[in-house]
Amino acid sequence: MGGGDLPEDVVGGLRKCLDQDWTAGSSRQVFLICDAPCHGREYFTGYDNYPDGSPEGHKLEPLMKEFESKNIAFTVIKLDENCNKMIEAMQKNHSGLQVTDLV
């Protein structure tokens, strides 16, 4: 939050989520509630402090493929149209991704 730009470090949060100890046999479900896109000009055309993407160098697409390969169900709850490009990229890389649109 803050920083003078709209995008957030969504990708950094997703990386931390994947790094958790996902116990074998457990229910694997992620809910992302978003009102801002991740950093990167491919996801947002306005001002972004990190137009090249995640400050840590993480990439959205491989992370979403990793969620799918680990059989982690993923639901995005969209609160703003600014998230559309990011969500499209997520859908292309996780075939089971569900989107709930609350705009």
C-alpha positions as CSV (number, residue, x, y, z in Angstrom):
1,M,0.0,0.0,0.0
2,G,1.3,3.4,-0.8
3,G,4.2,4.3,-3.0
4,G,2.3,6.6,-5.3
5,D,1.3,4.0,-7.8
6,L,-1.7,1.7,-8.2
7,P,-0.1,-1.7,-8.7
8,E,0.8,-3.9,-5.7
9,D,3.3,-6.7,-5.1
10,V,0.7,-9.4,-5.9
11,V,3.4,-11.6,-7.4
12,G,5.6,-11.4,-4.3
13,G,2.5,-12.5,-2.3
14,L,1.9,-15.4,-4.6
15,R,5.5,-16.6,-4.3
16,K,5.2,-16.5,-0.5
17,C,1.9,-18.5,-0.8
18,L,3.6,-21.2,-2.9
19,D,6.5,-21.4,-0.4
20,Q,4.1,-22.5,2.4
21,D,4.2,-26.1,3.6
22,W,1.3,-27.5,1.6
23,T,0.6,-30.7,3.6
24,A,0.0,-33.8,1.5
25,G,-3.7,-34.7,1.6
26,S,-4.7,-31.3,2.7
27,S,-7.3,-29.1,0.9
28,R,-5.4,-26.8,-1.4
29,Q,-7.2,-23.6,-2.2
30,V,-6.1,-20.0,-2.7
31,F,-8.4,-16.9,-2.8
32,L,-7.0,-13.7,-4.1
33,I,-9.1,-10.6,-3.5
34,C,-7.8,-7.9,-5.7
35,D,-8.5,-4.2,-6.3
36,A,-5.2,-3.5,-8.0
37,P,-3.0,-5.4,-10.5
38,C,0.5,-6.6,-10.0
39,H,3.5,-4.6,-11.1
40,G,4.5,-4.6,-14.8
41,R,3.5,-2.7,-17.9
42,E,2.0,-5.9,-19.4
43,Y,-0.6,-5.8,-16.6
44,F,-1.2,-2.1,-16.1
45,T,-0.8,0.9,-18.5
46,G,-0.8,3.7,-15.8
47,Y,2.1,4.9,-13.6
48,D,3.9,2.0,-12.0
49,N,7.0,2.3,-9.7
50,Y,8.1,-1.1,-11.1
51,P,7.1,-1.1,-14.8
52,D,9.4,-4.1,-15.4
53,G,7.5,-6.3,-12.9
54,S,8.1,-7.7,-9.5
55,P,10.8,-5.9,-7.5
56,E,12.2,-9.4,-6.6
57,G,12.2,-10.6,-10.2
58,H,9.3,-13.1,-9.8
59,K,7.0,-13.6,-12.9
60,L,3.3,-14.1,-12.7
61,E,3.0,-16.7,-15.5
62,P,5.4,-19.3,-14.1
63,L,3.9,-18.9,-10.6
64,M,0.4,-19.6,-11.9
65,K,1.7,-22.7,-13.7
66,E,3.3,-23.8,-10.4
67,F,-0.1,-23.4,-8.6
68,E,-1.7,-25.6,-11.2
69,S,1.1,-28.2,-11.2
70,K,0.8,-28.5,-7.4
71,N,-3.0,-29.0,-7.8
72,I,-3.8,-25.8,-5.9
73,A,-7.3,-24.5,-6.7
74,F,-7.2,-20.8,-7.3
75,T,-10.1,-18.3,-7.1
76,V,-9.7,-14.6,-7.9
77,I,-12.3,-12.2,-6.5
78,K,-12.1,-9.0,-8.7
79,L,-13.0,-5.7,-7.2
80,D,-11.8,-3.4,-9.9
81,E,-11.5,-3.4,-13.7
82,N,-7.8,-2.4,-13.4
83,C,-7.1,-6.1,-12.7
84,N,-8.4,-7.4,-16.0
85,K,-5.0,-7.8,-17.8
86,M,-3.5,-9.5,-14.8
87,I,-6.4,-11.9,-14.5
88,E,-6.3,-12.8,-18.2
89,A,-2.6,-13.7,-17.8
90,M,-3.4,-15.8,-14.7
91,Q,-6.2,-17.6,-16.6
92,K,-3.8,-18.5,-19.5
93,N,-1.5,-20.2,-17.0
94,H,-3.9,-22.0,-14.7
95,S,-6.6,-23.8,-16.5
96,G,-8.8,-24.2,-13.4
97,L,-8.7,-20.6,-12.3
98,Q,-12.1,-19.3,-11.2
99,V,-13.0,-15.6,-11.3
100,T,-15.7,-13.9,-9.2
101,D,-16.4,-10.4,-10.6
102,L,-17.7,-8.0,-7.9
103,V,-17.2,-4.8,-10.0
